[in-house]
Amino acid sequence: MSRLAVSTLHDVLRKSFASLESSQKLWISVLAECSLLMVSLGNLAEQWRALCGVRISNTPLRGFPDLENRLRSKLLEATDTVLVKLNEKMFSLQSIRDSISNQVSAVLQLYEQNADSLDLLAVTERSTTTPSVADMLEWLQDAERHYRVQFLRRKTLLQTLRADDLQFLESAPKRWKSLDSPGAQEQITDTLCKVSFFLESR
């Protein structure tokens, strides 16, 4: 019975790690797009500040009385557009996070359902190509926790951004970058390397 339970767990674990590998690539891609949008936001904030520091009535452009209002309107529209795009990207990140969470939850549920038929040896046994069930469950939970925390922190930052708050907009790119967790991403990549032979075996 223990062998059957382990075999069933292995099948679900393979599916979960394959999904994690795809999710990691997609997450990195979406984050890169978000970073570009954050840079755009910072640039727009600089343009806002420059416009606020100039009295157009004292420049050769004073012959265009509505120019300042039109420039402000254009900047506000551009800023709102970038913020909308960032919110759309957050929905993509949320979808990736949910996918990872659902996969891990399914594996843990299956493990709990079979816990009575799994002895300590079955859970901790490993080979040169197959990590132990205990290790793989821990790795998946670590990855799920990383993406859950990352999403929450980035969503919280995005919720603080407003088109009329120049100071926050200017610092947005640096604050977004400060949320990066290269160590955790490297750990997930390392985990995927550790299970690469396991994923190929059947």
C-alpha positions as CSV (number, residue, x, y, z in Angstrom):
1,M,0.0,0.0,0.0
2,S,2.9,2.4,0.8
3,R,4.4,1.8,-2.6
4,L,1.2,2.6,-4.3
5,A,0.7,5.8,-2.3
6,V,4.3,6.9,-3.0
7,S,3.8,6.2,-6.7
8,T,0.6,8.3,-6.8
9,L,2.3,11.1,-4.9
10,H,5.2,11.0,-7.4
11,D,2.9,11.4,-10.3
12,V,1.3,14.5,-8.7
13,L,4.6,15.9,-7.6
14,R,5.9,15.6,-11.2
15,K,2.9,17.6,-12.4
16,S,3.4,20.2,-9.7
17,F,7.1,20.8,-10.4
18,A,6.4,20.9,-14.2
19,S,3.8,23.5,-13.5
20,L,6.1,25.4,-11.1
21,E,8.8,25.5,-13.9
22,S,6.3,27.1,-16.3
23,S,5.0,29.4,-13.7
24,Q,8.5,30.6,-12.8
25,K,9.3,31.5,-16.4
26,L,5.9,33.3,-16.8
27,W,6.4,35.2,-13.5
28,I,9.8,36.4,-14.5
29,S,8.5,37.6,-17.8
30,V,5.6,39.5,-16.3
31,L,7.8,41.1,-13.7
32,A,10.1,42.3,-16.4
33,E,7.2,44.0,-18.1
34,C,6.1,45.5,-14.8
35,S,9.7,46.9,-14.3
36,L,9.5,48.7,-17.7
37,L,6.2,50.2,-16.7
38,M,7.6,51.3,-13.4
39,V,10.4,53.1,-15.2
40,S,7.9,54.8,-17.4
41,L,6.0,55.9,-14.3
42,G,9.2,57.4,-12.8
43,N,9.9,59.2,-16.1
44,L,6.4,60.7,-16.1
45,A,6.8,61.8,-12.5
46,E,10.0,63.7,-13.5
47,Q,8.1,65.4,-16.3
48,W,5.4,66.3,-13.9
49,R,7.9,67.9,-11.5
50,A,9.6,69.7,-14.4
51,L,6.3,71.1,-15.5
52,C,5.4,72.2,-12.0
53,G,8.8,74.1,-11.8
54,V,8.2,76.1,-14.9
55,R,5.9,79.1,-15.3
56,I,5.0,79.0,-18.9
57,S,3.7,82.6,-18.7
58,N,7.3,83.6,-18.2
59,T,8.6,81.7,-21.3
60,P,8.3,82.3,-25.0
61,L,5.4,79.8,-25.0
62,R,3.2,82.4,-23.1
63,G,1.4,83.0,-26.3
64,F,-0.3,79.6,-25.8
65,P,-2.4,80.3,-22.7
66,D,-3.9,76.8,-22.5
67,L,-0.6,75.0,-23.1
68,E,0.1,74.2,-19.4
69,N,-3.4,72.8,-18.9
70,R,-3.0,70.6,-22.0
71,L,0.4,69.4,-20.9
72,R,-1.0,68.5,-17.4
73,S,-3.9,66.7,-19.0
74,K,-1.6,64.7,-21.3
75,L,0.7,63.8,-18.4
76,L,-2.3,62.8,-16.2
77,E,-3.7,60.6,-19.0
78,A,-0.3,59.0,-19.6
79,T,0.2,58.3,-15.9
80,D,-3.3,56.8,-15.6
81,T,-2.6,54.6,-18.6
82,V,0.5,53.2,-17.1
83,L,-1.2,52.6,-13.7
84,V,-4.0,50.7,-15.5
85,K,-1.4,48.5,-17.3
86,L,0.3,47.8,-14.1
87,N,-2.9,46.7,-12.5
88,E,-3.5,44.4,-15.5
89,K,-0.1,42.9,-14.9
90,M,-1.0,42.4,-11.3
91,F,-3.9,40.3,-12.3
92,S,-1.5,38.1,-14.3
93,L,0.8,37.7,-11.3
94,Q,-2.2,36.9,-9.2
95,S,-3.2,34.2,-11.7
96,I,0.3,32.7,-11.5
97,R,0.3,32.8,-7.8
98,D,-3.1,31.1,-7.6
99,S,-2.0,28.4,-10.0
100,I,1.1,27.6,-7.9
101,S,-1.0,27.6,-4.7
102,N,-3.6,25.3,-6.1
103,Q,-1.0,22.8,-7.3
104,V,0.7,22.8,-3.9
105,S,-2.6,22.5,-2.1
106,A,-3.6,19.5,-4.3
107,V,-0.3,17.7,-3.5
108,L,-0.6,18.3,0.3
109,Q,-4.2,17.2,0.3
110,L,-3.2,13.9,-1.5
111,Y,-0.4,13.4,1.0
112,E,-2.8,13.9,3.9
113,Q,-5.3,11.5,2.4
114,N,-2.5,8.8,2.1
115,A,-0.7,9.7,5.3
116,D,-1.9,6.5,7.2
117,S,-0.4,4.3,4.5
118,L,2.9,6.1,4.4
119,D,5.6,5.1,6.8
120,L,8.6,7.2,7.7
121,L,10.9,5.4,5.3
122,A,8.5,5.9,2.4
123,V,8.5,9.6,3.0
124,T,12.2,10.1,3.6
125,E,13.7,7.6,1.1
126,R,15.7,9.2,-1.7
127,S,17.8,8.0,-4.6
128,T,20.3,9.6,-7.0
129,T,17.5,10.6,-9.3
130,T,14.5,10.9,-7.0
131,P,14.5,13.3,-4.0
132,S,12.4,12.2,-1.0
133,V,8.7,13.0,-0.8
134,A,9.4,15.0,2.4
135,D,12.0,17.2,0.6
136,M,9.8,17.8,-2.4
137,L,6.8,18.7,-0.3
138,E,9.0,21.2,1.6
139,W,10.4,22.7,-1.7
140,L,7.0,23.2,-3.1
141,Q,5.7,24.9,0.0
142,D,8.8,27.2,0.1
143,A,8.1,28.2,-3.6
144,E,4.4,28.7,-2.9
145,R,5.2,30.9,0.1
146,H,7.7,33.0,-1.9
147,Y,5.2,33.8,-4.7
148,R,2.4,34.5,-2.2
149,V,4.6,37.0,-0.3
150,Q,6.0,38.5,-3.4
151,F,2.5,39.1,-4.9
152,L,1.2,40.6,-1.6
153,R,4.2,43.0,-1.3
154,R,4.0,44.2,-4.9
155,K,0.2,44.6,-4.8
156,T,0.5,46.7,-1.6
157,L,3.1,48.9,-3.3
158,L,0.9,49.4,-6.4
159,Q,-2.0,50.4,-4.2
160,T,0.0,53.3,-2.7
161,L,0.6,54.8,-6.2
162,R,-1.5,57.8,-7.2
163,A,-1.2,60.0,-10.2
164,D,-1.2,63.1,-8.0
165,D,1.6,61.9,-5.7
166,L,4.8,62.9,-7.4
167,Q,7.1,61.8,-4.6
168,F,5.8,58.2,-4.6
169,L,5.7,58.0,-8.4
170,E,9.3,59.2,-8.6
171,S,10.5,56.6,-6.1
172,A,8.3,53.8,-7.5
173,P,10.9,52.1,-9.7
174,K,13.4,51.9,-6.9
175,R,10.9,50.6,-4.4
176,W,9.6,48.0,-6.9
177,K,13.2,46.9,-7.5
178,S,13.8,46.6,-3.8
179,L,11.1,43.9,-3.6
180,D,13.2,41.6,-5.8
181,S,14.3,38.5,-4.1
182,P,17.0,37.0,-6.2
183,G,18.0,34.5,-3.5
184,A,14.6,33.0,-3.4
185,Q,14.4,32.8,-7.2
186,E,17.8,31.1,-7.3
187,Q,16.6,28.6,-4.7
188,I,13.6,27.8,-6.8
189,T,15.8,27.3,-9.9
190,D,18.1,25.1,-7.8
191,T,15.1,23.1,-6.7
192,L,14.0,22.6,-10.3
193,C,17.5,21.4,-11.1
194,K,17.3,18.9,-8.2
195,V,14.1,17.4,-9.6
196,S,15.1,17.5,-13.3
197,F,15.9,13.8,-13.4
198,F,12.8,13.0,-11.4
199,L,10.6,14.8,-13.9
200,E,12.1,12.8,-16.7
201,S,11.6,9.5,-15.0
202,R,8.3,7.6,-15.1
